[in-house]
Amino acid sequence: MIWKWLGALLLFPVQMVYLVVKAALCLVLPPKLRDLSRENVLITGGGRGIGRHLAREFAKRGARKIILWGRTEKCLKETTEEIRMMGTECHYFICDVGNREEVYRQAKAVREKVGDITILVNNAAVVHGKSLMDSDDDALLKSQHINTLGQFWTTKAFLPRMLELQNGHIVCLNSVLALSAIPGAIDYCTSKASSFAFMESLTLGLLDCPGVNATTVLPFHTSTEMFQGMRIRFPNLFPPLKPETVARRTVEAVQTNQAFLLLPWTMHILVILKSILPQAALEEIHKFSGSYTCMNTFKGRT
């Protein structure tokens, strides 16, 4: 027994070096991309914003079928017609992911009408955009139901079949605010932090499940309607991401089986600084960057 533990102890650093070198090589060498021609992709919040761009990107890269979920039929219908014009089979279902019964009911309808889902993209999200004391209780609950609990329901609805098929991928469009919160969006930051913990736990739980993987995307501020009015102090230094860029990088992460993706790469510096700097220094960084006041002009989706 002692020799077994000693062997494992000696092997561990070798494994770490191998994995680091492998990751470094993957950054330099062109990765092998997963073929999407047999995949049925379901995107929540797929009618507009990043969700619409994700549908376009999956269609462009040859996905077999695309299914859109959302709460606004007009947007869903427009996106569905656009994807069909691209030559990809596309369907939409009206579904509020914050409603557990509705998720399970529509998941059953999708399986019966379209078939098994092999890539689930949890993209639907809302933001209330107010401080705690100014927030409406129902709006706070809505954020948690859609941004966090919705992922529980959709994953529980589709993951079992993925495990049976030994083919599946769970994707979460999260936010860098899950790792570094700001004032004025306490509902969003809290729900995204919970969502990140959910995906981190899920990703580890899938390690022993062949053929089924997970990807969490944590983008910086993205120029969509949802955060309309949000102002960054130095927009030239920290420009908002384009939704098409987030969509493209997300699909690439799925095709290369990347577990976690921070956008842009400079967000890695933020994570490192948060790990080593004292709280007072972090507060000064927030003040300098303008993140303390960026939600003061927030308008949101109209």
N, C-alpha and C positions, 0 to 999 in steps of 0.2 A: 504493500500500500504506500509506504514512504517513497519507494522508487517511482511509483506511478505519479504521485503528486510532484516529485522533484522533476520528472520528465516534462510534465505539463507546465511547470513553472519556467523551465528553460526554453520550452517551445513557444511560450506566449510572446516574448519580445520579438522572436523571429517572425511570428505571424503578423505582429504590428508593423514591422519594417516592410514586410511583403505587401501588406494592404496599402500602406502609404505610397510605396513605389508604384504599385498598380494604379492607384488613384492619380498620381502625378503623370503617368504615361497616358492615361485616358484623357487628360487635359490637352496633351500634345497630339496624340494620334487620333484620326477620325474614328468616331465610335460606330459600331454596328447598330443600325436602326431597326427597331421592331417593325415587322410588316403589319399594317393595320387593315389589310384587305378582308380579313375574316372577323373583324371586331364590330360589335354593336355598342355604340357609345351613347350614354345617357348624360345629359348636361342639365343640372338644375339651374334656374335663373338663366335659361338659355335664350330668352327672347331679345335681350339687349345687353349693352355694355360688354364686359369681357366675355360673357356667355355667348353672345352672338359671334364674336371674333373666334372663340374656341370652336364653335360649330363650323365656321368657314375653314379654319386651319385643319381640323380633323377631316373635313371633306376634301380639302386640297391634297392631303396626304393619303387619301385612298380608303378611308374608313368605309366599311360595308353599309352600315345603317347608322343614322343619327336620330336620337330621340330627345326632344326638348321638353323640359318641365318649367312652368312658371305660373304666375298669377294673372298676367295681362294677356288676354287672347289676341289682341291686335298685334302686339309685338311678336308673340309666338308664331302667328300666322305669316307675318312678313318675313321672319327669319327662315321659316320652313320653306316658303316659296323660293327664297334666294338660294337655299341649299339644294333644292330640287333642280333649280336652273343650272347648278354646277354639275349635275348629273349623279347626285348621291341621293339615295332613298332617305327620306326624312319624315318624321311624324312628330306631332306635338300633343301634349296632354296638359290640361289646366290642373295644377297641383300646388297647394301650399305646403311646403316641406315642414313647416312648424306644426302641422296638424297630423298627428300620428296615424289616425284612422284613414285619413285621406291618402297618405303616403302608401300604406299597405294596400289600399283598394286600387290605387292607380298602378302600383307595381304589378299587381295581379293582371290588370288590364294590359299593361305593356307586354308581359310574358305571353299572354294569349293572342295579342294582335301582331306583335313584332318578333318576339322570340327572346332568348336569354340575353341579358346585358353582360358584357365582358369588360367594359370600362365604364366606371361610374365617376362622374366629375361633380363633386359637391362645390358648386360655385355660388348658389343663391345666398344673398346676405342683405341686411338692411342696417342703417345707421340712424340713430335718433339725433345725435349731434348736440347734446346739451349736458350741462353739469348735473351732478346727482340731485342737488336740491331743486333744480329747475325741470327735472325730468318727470314726465307723466308715468305713473306706475304701469299702465297697460302697454305703453311704448317700450318700457324697459323689458317687460316680459316678452313682448314680440321679438325683440332683438335676440334674447336668449333662446327662444323657441326656434327661430329660423336659423340663426348663425351657428348654434351649438347643437341643440337637441335634434334638429332636422337631420344632422349627419348620423346620429344614432339610428334614427328610423330608416333612412335610405340605405345605410350600410347593412342593417339587420335584414332589410327586405331583399337585397341582391347578393350579399356576400355568401350565404349558404350554397347557392347554385354555382358560384364561381369556384368554391372549394370542391364541389362535386366534379366539376369539369376540369379542375386543376388548370384553370385559365381565367385570370381576372386581374383587374387593377383598380384600386380605389384612389382617387385624386381629390385633394382638398386645395381650393384657392383660398389661402389664408391671408395674412397681412403681417408686415414687419411690426405692426403695432401690437401683435401678440407677444413680442419680445421686448418692446420699448414703448410703453403707453404714453399718451398725451392727455392734457386736460381737455374737457369739452366733448369727449367721445367716450365717456366711461362705459356706456353700454356696449359699444363696439369693441373696445379694447378688452373688456372682461370676457365677452363672448368669444373673441378670437384667441385669447390665451387659453380658454377652456377647450376650444377646438384644436389648438396645437397640442395640448396634452392628450386629447383623444387620439389624434393621428400618431403621435409618438408612441403611445401605448399599443395602438393597432399595428403599427409598422413592426414593432418588436414581436408582437404576437403572431405575425405572419411569417416569421423567419423559418419556421418548420412546416410551412404550407407550400408545397411545390406548385409553381406556376401562378401563384397569386401574390401580388406586390402592392406597394402603396407609394404615393408621391405627395409631398406637402410643398406648396409654393408660397413663399413669403415675400410678396412684392412691396416696394416703396409706394408712395402716393401715386396713383394712376389717374390719368385724366379721363374720368367717366362722369356721368350725370350724378352718380351717387354721392360724390364728394364735391359737388359744384359749389364754388365760392371759397373753398379752402385755399389759404394763401401761405406760401413758403417764403421766408425772408430773403433767401438768395436763390431765386428760381433758375438763374444761369449756372449756379454751382450745383444745385440739387434739382434738376429739371424733373417734372413728373413723367412717369413712364407712359408710353403709348399702349393702349389696350391690345393692339395687334402684336406688339412686342411681347407682352405678358403671355398672350395666347400661343404665340410661336414657341417661346421658350418652354412653356408648360407641356406642349405636345412633344417637343424634343426630349424633355425630361421623362415623359412616359415611354417614349421609344427607346431610350437608353437606360431605363429602369433606375432613375436617380431618385433616391429617397427624399432628400430635402434640397430645395432650391431657393436661395436668397437672391432677390433682384433689386437693384443692380449688385454687382459683386462688392461694391463699397460697403454694403450693409454688413458684411463680415467684420469690417473694422468696428462698426457700432457694437456688435456682439462682444468682440474682444475687449473694447473699452469698458463696456458695462461690467465685464467680469473682473477687471483689475483696478478701475478707478474708484476713489471714494465717492459717496453720494453727493457731496458738495461740488465736486468737479463735474459730475454728470449733470447736475442742475445748471451749472454755468454753460455747459454745452447746449442744453435745451434752450436756455435763454438766448445764447448767441445765434443758434440756428432758427429761432423763431417758433419752435414747436409748442411753446407755452401759449402762444397767441394765435396759432394758425387756424384755429376753429372759430375765432371771433367773427369772421366774415362768412362762415358756413351757411349755405342755403339749402343744399341737398337736392334731391330729385324732385322736380316740379311736375 
